Amino acid sequence: MAEIPESFLDLFEKPTFAHVVTMFPDGMPQATPVWIDYDRESNHVLVNTERHRRKAKNVAQNPAVAVSMTDPDDPYRYLSITGEVVEVTTDGARAHADELAQRYIDDVYPSEIHSERVLLRIQPERVLHN
C-alpha cells in the first residue's frame, strides 16, 4: 500500500481534475475526467459517480484503476496513482457530490441524478509524482 505524499495533498483541496482509467470487460482501457477527493484517514482516493455510469460498471468487473492528476497551477506537477477499488458505497455519496461541487463550481451538484450516487474508494498501490 502506498500513501499520497503530504506535499501533494493540496491537489485534493483545489479544483484539480483527474483522469480515471478503468478497464472495459474486453480488456481495453476507458479514461474519464472526474472531480477527485482523498480520505486521509483511510488513505483512499475517492471518485463520486452514478451506479449506471461506465466506470462504476467497469470496476464491478475489474477493480484495477489508474488515476492521473495535473496541478491546475503548474502543468509540470503531477500525481499518478494505480490501485484497486476496494469499496463501492452509497454511504454519504450524495452529500459528497455536493461537497465536491462546492470546491469545483461553488454551488450544489447541478446535474440530475439518473440512478444513485456511489463512491469508489481506491486503495493506492503505486504513487508517482513530480
N, CA and C atoms as a LAMMPS dump frame, in Angstrom:
ITEM: TIMESTEP
0
ITEM: NUMBER OF ATOMS
390
ITEM: BOX BOUNDS ff ff ff
-5.0000000000000000e+02 5.0000000000000000e+02
-5.0000000000000000e+02 5.0000000000000000e+02
-5.0000000000000000e+02 5.0000000000000000e+02
ITEM: ATOMS id mol type element x y z
1 1 1 N 0.839 -1.18 0
2 1 2 C 0 0 0
3 1 3 C 0.886 1.246 0
4 2 1 N 0.559 2.184 -0.878
5 2 2 C 1.303 3.435 -0.99
6 2 3 C 0.472 4.572 -0.404
7 3 1 N 1.139 5.619 0.004
8 3 2 C 0.443 6.786 0.542
9 3 3 C 0.681 7.996 -0.344
10 4 1 N -0.269 8.915 -0.302
11 4 2 C -0.136 10.164 -1.045
12 4 3 C 0.836 11.049 -0.257
13 5 1 N 1.893 11.56 -0.897
14 5 2 C 2.838 12.423 -0.179
15 5 3 C 2.153 13.691 0.345
16 6 1 N 2.522 14.073 1.535
17 6 2 C 1.983 15.284 2.168
18 6 3 C 2.086 16.488 1.235
19 7 1 N 3.183 16.575 0.504
20 7 2 C 3.42 17.733 -0.37
21 7 3 C 2.492 17.777 -1.591
22 8 1 N 1.663 16.721 -1.791
23 8 2 C 0.724 16.694 -2.922
24 8 3 C -0.736 16.702 -2.481
25 9 1 N -0.982 16.783 -1.18
26 9 2 C -2.36 16.789 -0.69
27 9 3 C -3.131 18.015 -1.141
28 10 1 N -2.421 19.111 -1.447
29 10 2 C -3.111 20.32 -1.911
30 10 3 C -3.878 20.084 -3.207
31 11 1 N -3.476 19.084 -3.994
32 11 2 C -4.194 18.797 -5.242
33 11 3 C -5.63 18.359 -4.971
34 12 1 N -5.883 17.839 -3.766
35 12 2 C -7.222 17.402 -3.4
36 12 3 C -8.019 18.501 -2.69
37 13 1 N -7.418 19.658 -2.545
38 13 2 C -8.08 20.77 -1.855
39 13 3 C -8.504 21.874 -2.814
40 14 1 N -8.04 21.803 -4.036
41 14 2 C -8.424 22.796 -5.048
42 14 3 C -9.091 22.068 -6.205
43 15 1 N -9.679 22.791 -7.14
44 15 2 C -10.406 22.121 -8.232
45 15 3 C -9.472 21.49 -9.263
46 16 1 N -8.861 20.393 -8.867
47 16 2 C -7.964 19.642 -9.739
48 16 3 C -8.761 18.538 -10.424
49 17 1 N -8.74 18.527 -11.729
50 17 2 C -9.404 17.442 -12.45
51 17 3 C -8.454 16.257 -12.545
52 18 1 N -9.029 15.081 -12.477
53 18 2 C -8.256 13.849 -12.601
54 18 3 C -8.822 13.049 -13.768
55 19 1 N -8.002 12.173 -14.293
56 19 2 C -8.472 11.201 -15.284
57 19 3 C -8.378 9.84 -14.615
58 20 1 N -9.504 9.158 -14.605
59 20 2 C -9.578 7.825 -14.014
60 20 3 C -9.682 6.818 -15.145
61 21 1 N -8.815 5.828 -15.084
62 21 2 C -8.808 4.775 -16.097
63 21 3 C -9.32 3.485 -15.461
64 22 1 N -10.359 2.926 -16.08
65 22 2 C -10.884 1.62 -15.697
66 22 3 C -10.767 0.722 -16.924
67 23 1 N -11.12 -0.535 -16.746
68 23 2 C -10.982 -1.483 -17.848
69 23 3 C -12.348 -1.976 -18.31
70 24 1 N -12.6 -1.838 -19.621
71 24 2 C -13.801 -2.423 -20.215
72 24 3 C -13.749 -3.948 -20.033
73 25 1 N -14.891 -4.629 -20.084
74 25 2 C -14.884 -6.093 -19.975
75 25 3 C -13.991 -6.788 -21.006
76 26 1 N -13.781 -6.146 -22.177
77 26 2 C -12.924 -6.769 -23.196
78 26 3 C -11.439 -6.491 -22.97
79 27 1 N -11.104 -5.808 -21.859
80 27 2 C -9.706 -5.551 -21.525
81 27 3 C -9.161 -4.223 -22.018
82 28 1 N -9.933 -3.484 -22.796
83 28 2 C -9.486 -2.178 -23.282
84 28 3 C -9.669 -1.127 -22.179
85 29 1 N -8.751 -0.152 -22.108
86 29 2 C -8.885 0.884 -21.083
87 29 3 C -9.937 1.925 -21.452
88 30 1 N -10.521 2.528 -20.427
89 30 2 C -11.508 3.588 -20.586
90 30 3 C -11.122 4.708 -19.631
91 31 1 N -10.91 5.924 -20.143
92 31 2 C -10.497 7.068 -19.318
93 31 3 C -11.631 8.075 -19.226
94 32 1 N -11.815 8.621 -18.03
95 32 2 C -12.871 9.597 -17.782
96 32 3 C -12.326 10.732 -16.933
97 33 1 N -12.543 11.995 -17.331
98 33 2 C -12.174 13.108 -16.455
99 33 3 C -13.194 13.208 -15.323
100 34 1 N -12.698 13.408 -14.097
101 34 2 C -13.575 13.439 -12.925
102 34 3 C -13.114 14.478 -11.905
103 35 1 N -14.047 14.841 -11.037
104 35 2 C -13.698 15.537 -9.813
105 35 3 C -13.113 14.472 -8.888
106 36 1 N -12.176 14.867 -8.036
107 36 2 C -11.439 13.882 -7.239
108 36 3 C -11.343 14.333 -5.785
109 37 1 N -11.211 13.371 -4.895
110 37 2 C -11.09 13.671 -3.469
111 37 3 C -10.203 12.618 -2.817
112 38 1 N -9.84 12.886 -1.573
113 38 2 C -8.959 11.984 -0.835
114 38 3 C -9.404 11.913 0.615
115 39 1 N -9.527 10.709 1.13
116 39 2 C -9.842 10.467 2.538
117 39 3 C -8.539 10.116 3.239
118 40 1 N -7.978 11.098 3.922
119 40 2 C -6.676 10.913 4.58
120 40 3 C -6.695 9.803 5.612
121 41 1 N -7.791 9.725 6.345
122 41 2 C -7.896 8.751 7.428
123 41 3 C -7.764 7.317 6.919
124 42 1 N -8.422 7.022 5.8
125 42 2 C -8.371 5.662 5.254
126 42 3 C -7.332 5.496 4.152
127 43 1 N -6.723 6.596 3.724
128 43 2 C -5.791 6.595 2.595
129 43 3 C -6.477 6.085 1.324
130 44 1 N -7.703 6.554 1.107
131 44 2 C -8.437 6.19 -0.101
132 44 3 C -8.653 7.418 -0.969
133 45 1 N -8.393 7.253 -2.257
134 45 2 C -8.757 8.261 -3.247
135 45 3 C -10.232 8.014 -3.558
136 46 1 N -11.017 9.098 -3.653
137 46 2 C -12.462 8.972 -3.829
138 46 3 C -12.915 9.513 -5.176
139 47 1 N -13.69 8.716 -5.862
140 47 2 C -14.338 9.129 -7.098
141 47 3 C -15.837 8.968 -6.876
142 48 1 N -16.575 10.039 -7.122
143 48 2 C -18.02 10.03 -6.942
144 48 3 C -18.657 9.933 -8.325
145 49 1 N -19.542 8.964 -8.487
146 49 2 C -20.173 8.751 -9.787
147 49 3 C -21.575 8.2 -9.58
148 50 1 N -22.228 7.825 -10.658
149 50 2 C -23.52 7.155 -10.553
150 50 3 C -23.345 5.677 -10.882
151 51 1 N -24.179 4.886 -10.272
152 51 2 C -24.075 3.44 -10.429
153 51 3 C -24.189 2.994 -11.884
154 52 1 N -24.944 3.695 -12.718
155 52 2 C -25.149 3.271 -14.113
156 52 3 C -24.016 3.702 -15.043
157 53 1 N -23.083 4.518 -14.569
158 53 2 C -22.009 5.014 -15.445
159 53 3 C -20.985 3.914 -15.734
160 54 1 N -20.306 4.074 -16.852
161 54 2 C -19.374 3.047 -17.34
162 54 3 C -18.278 2.732 -16.325
163 55 1 N -17.702 3.751 -15.676
164 55 2 C -16.598 3.472 -14.745
165 55 3 C -17.061 2.625 -13.567
166 56 1 N -18.281 2.852 -13.086
167 56 2 C -18.814 2.033 -11.993
168 56 3 C -19.055 0.602 -12.459
169 57 1 N -19.562 0.447 -13.669
170 57 2 C -19.774 -0.894 -14.225
171 57 3 C -18.438 -1.61 -14.427
172 58 1 N -17.453 -0.864 -14.927
173 58 2 C -16.147 -1.478 -15.18
174 58 3 C -15.493 -1.984 -13.901
175 59 1 N -15.518 -1.179 -12.831
176 59 2 C -14.833 -1.612 -11.599
177 59 3 C -15.573 -2.749 -10.907
178 60 1 N -16.851 -2.93 -11.217
179 60 2 C -17.57 -4.091 -10.684
180 60 3 C -17.004 -5.384 -11.272
181 61 1 N -16.481 -5.301 -12.502
182 61 2 C -15.895 -6.461 -13.172
183 61 3 C -14.392 -6.596 -12.904
184 62 1 N -13.715 -5.436 -12.805
185 62 2 C -12.263 -5.419 -12.619
186 62 3 C -11.929 -4.186 -11.78
187 63 1 N -11.52 -4.358 -10.529
188 63 2 C -11.301 -3.22 -9.642
189 63 3 C -10.01 -2.435 -9.894
190 64 1 N -9.173 -2.865 -10.819
191 64 2 C -7.921 -2.168 -11.105
192 64 3 C -8.2 -0.814 -11.756
193 65 1 N -7.546 0.233 -11.253
194 65 2 C -7.732 1.585 -11.784
195 65 3 C -6.41 2.329 -11.788
196 66 1 N -6.373 3.376 -12.579
197 66 2 C -5.27 4.337 -12.56
198 66 3 C -5.896 5.724 -12.507
199 67 1 N -5.232 6.62 -11.796
200 67 2 C -5.696 7.996 -11.65
201 67 3 C -4.524 8.908 -11.958
202 68 1 N -4.746 9.898 -12.802
203 68 2 C -3.706 10.862 -13.145
204 68 3 C -4.246 12.267 -12.914
205 69 1 N -3.467 13.082 -12.204
206 69 2 C -3.862 14.452 -11.897
207 69 3 C -2.721 15.397 -12.247
208 70 1 N -3.065 16.533 -12.822
209 70 2 C -2.093 17.577 -13.114
210 70 3 C -2.482 18.81 -12.321
211 71 1 N -1.532 19.404 -11.639
212 71 2 C -1.788 20.61 -10.854
213 71 3 C -2.32 21.698 -11.786
214 72 1 N -3.514 22.256 -11.489
215 72 2 C -4.049 23.296 -12.375
216 72 3 C -3.202 24.571 -12.385
217 73 1 N -2.327 24.734 -11.386
218 73 2 C -1.47 25.912 -11.315
219 73 3 C -0.071 25.677 -11.887
220 74 1 N 0.277 24.413 -12.135
221 74 2 C 1.599 24.068 -12.653
222 74 3 C 1.489 22.761 -13.438
223 75 1 N 1.356 22.83 -14.758
224 75 2 C 1.119 21.62 -15.554
225 75 3 C 2.273 20.616 -15.543
226 76 1 N 3.414 20.993 -14.971
227 76 2 C 4.532 20.054 -14.872
228 76 3 C 4.559 19.322 -13.538
229 77 1 N 3.617 19.629 -12.665
230 77 2 C 3.498 18.962 -11.364
231 77 3 C 2.307 18.012 -11.456
232 78 1 N 2.565 16.742 -11.198
233 78 2 C 1.504 15.753 -11.36
234 78 3 C 1.564 14.692 -10.272
235 79 1 N 0.464 13.974 -10.162
236 79 2 C 0.348 12.84 -9.265
237 79 3 C -0.302 11.716 -10.06
238 80 1 N 0.298 10.54 -10.034
239 80 2 C -0.22 9.379 -10.746
240 80 3 C -0.375 8.242 -9.739
241 81 1 N -1.547 7.651 -9.713
242 81 2 C -1.873 6.622 -8.723
243 81 3 C -2.405 5.403 -9.447
244 82 1 N -1.913 4.23 -9.103
245 82 2 C -2.527 2.988 -9.553
246 82 3 C -2.935 2.217 -8.311
247 83 1 N -4.03 1.519 -8.427
248 83 2 C -4.53 0.767 -7.279
249 83 3 C -5.781 0.014 -7.63
250 84 1 N -6.557 -0.274 -6.583
251 84 2 C -7.801 -1.018 -6.768
252 84 3 C -8.935 -0.341 -6.039
253 85 1 N -10.12 -0.448 -6.608
254 85 2 C -11.327 -0.009 -5.921
255 85 3 C -11.627 -1.083 -4.88
256 86 1 N -11.547 -0.697 -3.606
257 86 2 C -11.753 -1.654 -2.524
258 86 3 C -13.179 -1.594 -1.976
259 87 1 N -13.918 -0.554 -2.362
260 87 2 C -15.308 -0.45 -1.924
261 87 3 C -16.08 0.454 -2.874
262 88 1 N -17.299 0.062 -3.153
263 88 2 C -18.259 0.904 -3.856
264 88 3 C -19.415 1.062 -2.887
265 89 1 N -19.685 2.295 -2.469
266 89 2 C -20.697 2.517 -1.443
267 89 3 C -21.59 3.708 -1.775
268 90 1 N -22.82 3.623 -1.331
269 90 2 C -23.743 4.758 -1.436
270 90 3 C -23.663 5.616 -0.18
271 91 1 N -23.017 5.113 0.844
272 91 2 C -22.926 5.794 2.137
273 91 3 C -22.301 7.182 1.995
274 92 1 N -23.092 8.222 2.157
275 92 2 C -22.607 9.592 2.078
276 92 3 C -22.308 10.087 0.682
277 93 1 N -22.614 9.293 -0.331
278 93 2 C -22.232 9.653 -1.705
279 93 3 C -22.956 10.9 -2.206
280 94 1 N -24.232 11.033 -1.896
281 94 2 C -24.982 12.211 -2.381
282 94 3 C -24.438 13.484 -1.75
283 95 1 N -24.224 13.481 -0.438
284 95 2 C -23.668 14.656 0.246
285 95 3 C -22.259 14.955 -0.259
286 96 1 N -21.496 13.919 -0.55
287 96 2 C -20.136 14.097 -1.058
288 96 3 C -20.148 14.787 -2.42
289 97 1 N -21.126 14.461 -3.27
290 97 2 C -21.237 15.122 -4.578
291 97 3 C -21.43 16.627 -4.391
292 98 1 N -22.234 17.014 -3.412
293 98 2 C -22.427 18.441 -3.13
294 98 3 C -21.159 19.08 -2.578
295 99 1 N -20.402 18.355 -1.744
296 99 2 C -19.129 18.871 -1.235
297 99 3 C -18.153 19.133 -2.387
298 100 1 N -18.073 18.179 -3.302
299 100 2 C -17.197 18.36 -4.461
300 100 3 C -17.656 19.539 -5.311
301 101 1 N -18.96 19.665 -5.497
302 101 2 C -19.495 20.772 -6.292
303 101 3 C -19.126 22.118 -5.683
304 102 1 N -19.096 22.197 -4.357
305 102 2 C -18.671 23.438 -3.712
306 102 3 C -17.236 23.781 -4.103
307 103 1 N -16.368 22.78 -4.106
308 103 2 C -14.963 23.016 -4.453
309 103 3 C -14.787 23.368 -5.926
310 104 1 N -15.489 22.654 -6.8
311 104 2 C -15.266 22.802 -8.232
312 104 3 C -16.065 23.927 -8.882
313 105 1 N -17.3 24.139 -8.421
314 105 2 C -18.134 25.147 -9.088
315 105 3 C -18.799 26.121 -8.114
316 106 1 N -18.468 26.001 -6.825
317 106 2 C -19.014 26.879 -5.791
318 106 3 C -20.547 26.865 -5.783
319 107 1 N -21.118 25.661 -5.863
320 107 2 C -22.576 25.5 -5.886
321 107 3 C -22.905 24.065 -5.471
322 108 1 N -24.189 23.718 -5.419
323 108 2 C -24.58 22.333 -5.176
324 108 3 C -24.437 21.559 -6.476
325 109 1 N -24.448 20.233 -6.369
326 109 2 C -24.286 19.398 -7.55
327 109 3 C -25.385 19.72 -8.558
328 110 1 N -25.027 20.121 -9.78
329 110 2 C -26.006 20.675 -10.713
330 110 3 C -26.752 19.675 -11.598
331 111 1 N -26.265 18.464 -11.701
332 111 2 C -26.854 17.529 -12.665
333 111 3 C -27.93 16.655 -12.035
334 112 1 N -28.886 16.302 -12.857
335 112 2 C -29.923 15.374 -12.413
336 112 3 C -29.289 14.011 -12.16
337 113 1 N -29.715 13.356 -11.095
338 113 2 C -29.208 12.029 -10.777
339 113 3 C -30.135 11.006 -11.432
340 114 1 N -29.555 10.153 -12.279
341 114 2 C -30.352 9.205 -13.063
342 114 3 C -30.452 7.831 -12.406
343 115 1 N -29.518 7.468 -11.58
344 115 2 C -29.603 6.187 -10.872
345 115 3 C -29.378 6.486 -9.395
346 116 1 N -28.209 6.196 -8.855
347 116 2 C -27.874 6.607 -7.49
348 116 3 C -26.397 6.919 -7.422
349 117 1 N -26.03 7.864 -6.569
350 117 2 C -24.63 8.238 -6.412
351 117 3 C -23.906 7.144 -5.646
352 118 1 N -22.685 6.858 -6.067
353 118 2 C -21.821 5.907 -5.369
354 118 3 C -20.429 6.513 -5.245
355 119 1 N -19.736 6.116 -4.196
356 119 2 C -18.334 6.473 -4.01
357 119 3 C -17.476 5.272 -4.353
358 120 1 N -16.501 5.486 -5.223
359 120 2 C -15.491 4.467 -5.495
360 120 3 C -14.317 4.779 -4.584
361 121 1 N -14.015 3.884 -3.669
362 121 2 C -12.91 4.078 -2.729
363 121 3 C -11.698 3.309 -3.269
364 122 1 N -10.674 4.049 -3.665
365 122 2 C -9.495 3.484 -4.322
366 122 3 C -8.34 3.412 -3.332
367 123 1 N -7.793 2.208 -3.177
368 123 2 C -6.61 1.996 -2.33
369 123 3 C -5.369 2.135 -3.216
370 124 1 N -4.547 3.168 -2.991
371 124 2 C -3.34 3.328 -3.809
372 124 3 C -2.326 2.197 -3.573
373 125 1 N -1.819 1.639 -4.655
374 125 2 C -0.757 0.633 -4.58
375 125 3 C 0.585 1.214 -5.035
376 126 1 N 0.522 2.118 -6.018
377 126 2 C 1.722 2.816 -6.504
378 126 3 C 1.377 4.281 -6.665
379 127 1 N 2.291 5.128 -6.241
380 127 2 C 2.107 6.571 -6.379
381 127 3 C 3.377 7.15 -7.006
382 128 1 N 3.21 7.833 -8.133
383 128 2 C 4.311 8.522 -8.803
384 128 3 C 3.982 10.022 -8.813
385 129 1 N 5.005 10.829 -8.748
386 129 2 C 4.755 12.276 -8.741
387 129 3 C 5.988 13.021 -9.208
388 130 1 N 5.738 14.279 -9.588
389 130 2 C 6.815 15.158 -9.981
390 130 3 C 6.416 16.577 -9.652
